[in-house]
Amino acid sequence: MKRFDRTFGAERIAQLPTSPGVYLFKDDDGAVLYVGKAANLRRRLSSYRNASRKKVHRKMRMLVREASQLEIRVQPSEREALAVENELIRSFEPPHNVEGAFSFLYPAIGLRWSERRTLLCFTTSTPVWDVFEFTWFGHFRSRLRAKQAFDTLIDLLALVGHLERRSSLDPAPSLRGSRLAGVRQLDSQLVAALGGYLAGESLDGLKQLVLALLEKPLARRESVDVQQMVELLESFYASDLRPLHDALRSEGRSGTFVEQRERDVLFIRSQ
């Protein structure tokens, strides 16, 4: 008899529906080991029952070996199953799930303008920065892309304005992985347009930044590097900024910000 049948019952597969749903493998104490979703629950769980000795099936064999309980939750559609799977992963943080389990690491970018300076912030902990009254953009799933875009934007703005020393800025939280930057002498219209860029509304802000760079001798001398940086920001707009804007509007939401724990569900439901 197959291990799957010994653990969960020889008739379990035949009793499963062919509809979409999520499944939870649990240990003896009921702790969730893994959450998965399926367009067809019977077909998906059959793959666990019939997992071979091939390397590609190693995780399936391991879950069947470690689990002693199997819970099924039928859903009305595959999209709904995906949303429920995401929520369960974030709620239970199962040890054998990785994707979607670390939404607390999703970063956001903050922007604030005053006549004195423009402040920008990169962080995964927006509430800590409440005293600065930033307008937040994000959260973004790719920390790498968001950090590269943030650093690139600061480098370009430093060619247009005056990048301030960290010591001259207001006292700020000391958080690993966060960054605060201040730039003086930026035109208010440019900053407002950059807000539209970060909101995923249009590339006008980036275009205005390019025009401002053309007026700076240093930027013209480093035109090759500047062009590469502009292209990186264009790519970030296409891969992260515009998709977040469209997902928010698709769900009837205004604004430029979604909480970390809501981000993945927003994109699932907006598909």
Backbone hydrogen bonds, N-H to C=O, Kabsch-Sander energy under -0.5 kcal/mol:
donor,donor_aa,acceptor,acceptor_aa,energy
6,R,2,K,-2.2
7,T,3,R,-2.3
8,F,4,F,-2.8
9,G,5,D,-1.7
12,R,9,G,-1.4
15,Q,11,E,-1.4
16,L,12,R,-0.8
16,L,13,I,-1.3
21,G,38,A,-2.1
22,V,73,R,-2.4
23,Y,36,G,-2.4
24,L,71,E,-2.6
25,F,34,Y,-2.2
26,K,69,Q,-2.5
27,D,31,A,-2.1
30,G,27,D,-1.7
33,L,25,F,-3.3
34,Y,25,F,-1.4
36,G,23,Y,-2.4
38,A,21,G,-2.6
41,L,19,S,-2.1
42,R,17,P,-1.5
44,R,40,N,-2.6
45,L,41,L,-2.7
46,S,42,R,-1.7
47,S,43,R,-1.1
47,S,44,R,-0.6
48,Y,44,R,-0.8
49,R,45,L,-2.0
50,N,46,S,-2.2
51,A,48,Y,-1.1
57,H,54,K,-1.4
58,R,55,K,-1.7
61,R,57,H,-2.3
62,M,58,R,-2.2
63,L,59,K,-2.4
64,V,60,M,-2.2
65,R,61,R,-1.9
66,E,62,M,-2.3
67,A,63,L,-2.5
68,S,26,K,-2.9
69,Q,26,K,-1.9
71,E,24,L,-2.6
73,R,22,V,-2.7
75,Q,20,P,-2.3
81,A,77,S,-2.0
82,L,78,E,-2.2
83,A,79,R,-2.0
84,V,80,E,-2.6
85,E,81,A,-2.7
86,N,82,L,-2.2
87,E,83,A,-2.1
88,L,84,V,-2.7
89,I,85,E,-2.4
90,R,86,N,-2.0
91,S,87,E,-1.9
92,F,88,L,-3.0
93,E,89,I,-2.2
96,H,33,L,-1.9
97,N,94,P,-1.6
101,A,98,V,-2.0
103,S,100,G,-0.5
105,L,102,F,-2.0
106,Y,103,S,-1.9
108,A,123,T,-2.8
109,I,137,F,-2.7
110,G,121,C,-2.8
111,L,135,T,-1.9
112,R,119,L,-2.3
114,S,117,R,-1.7
118,T,183,V,-2.7
119,L,112,R,-3.3
120,L,181,A,-2.7
121,C,110,G,-2.0
122,F,179,R,-2.6
123,T,108,A,-2.0
128,V,125,S,-0.9
129,W,126,T,-1.8
130,D,127,P,-1.6
132,F,129,W,-1.9
133,E,130,D,-1.6
135,T,111,L,-2.4
136,W,134,F,-0.6
137,F,109,I,-2.4
138,G,256,T,-1.8
139,H,107,P,-0.6
140,F,107,P,-2.9
143,R,141,R,-0.9
146,A,142,S,-2.0
147,K,143,R,-2.6
148,Q,144,L,-2.5
149,A,145,R,-2.4
150,F,146,A,-2.5
151,D,147,K,-2.7
152,T,148,Q,-2.3
153,L,149,A,-2.6
154,I,150,F,-2.3
155,D,151,D,-2.2
156,L,152,T,-2.2
157,L,153,L,-2.6
158,A,154,I,-2.1
159,L,155,D,-0.6
159,L,156,L,-0.9
160,V,156,L,-0.9
161,G,157,L,-3.5
162,H,184,R,-2.2
163,L,161,G,-0.5
164,E,182,G,-2.9
168,S,165,R,-1.1
169,L,166,R,-1.2
175,L,173,P,-1.0
178,S,175,L,-2.0
179,R,122,F,-2.4
181,A,120,L,-2.8
183,V,118,T,-2.7
184,R,162,H,-2.8
191,V,187,D,-2.1
192,A,188,S,-2.4
193,A,189,Q,-2.1
194,L,190,L,-2.3
195,G,191,V,-1.7
196,G,192,A,-1.4
197,Y,193,A,-1.7
198,L,194,L,-2.8
199,A,195,G,-1.7
200,G,197,Y,-1.6
201,E,196,G,-2.4
202,S,196,G,-0.9
205,G,193,A,-0.7
207,K,203,L,-2.1
208,Q,204,D,-2.6
209,L,205,G,-1.9
210,V,206,L,-2.1
211,L,207,K,-2.1
212,A,208,Q,-2.0
213,L,209,L,-2.2
214,L,210,V,-1.9
215,E,211,L,-0.6
215,E,212,A,-0.9
216,K,213,L,-1.9
220,R,216,K,-2.0
221,R,217,P,-2.3
222,E,218,L,-1.6
223,S,220,R,-1.2
226,V,222,E,-2.7
227,Q,223,S,-2.6
228,Q,224,V,-1.8
229,M,225,D,-2.1
230,V,226,V,-2.5
231,E,227,Q,-2.2
232,L,228,Q,-1.8
233,L,229,M,-1.9
234,E,230,V,-2.1
235,S,231,E,-2.3
236,F,232,L,-2.2
237,Y,233,L,-1.8
238,A,234,E,-1.9
239,S,235,S,-2.5
240,D,236,F,-2.3
241,L,236,F,-1.8
242,R,237,Y,-3.0
244,L,240,D,-1.7
245,H,241,L,-2.1
246,D,242,R,-2.8
247,A,243,P,-2.3
248,L,244,L,-2.4
249,R,245,H,-2.2
250,S,246,D,-2.4
251,E,247,A,-1.2
252,G,249,R,-1.8
253,R,248,L,-3.0
258,V,138,G,-2.1
262,E,259,E,-0.9
263,R,259,E,-1.2
263,R,260,Q,-0.7
264,D,260,Q,-0.5
266,L,262,E,-2.4
267,F,263,R,-1.8
268,I,264,D,-2.1
269,R,265,V,-2.8
270,S,266,L,-1.5
271,Q,267,F,-0.5
271,Q,268,I,-0.9
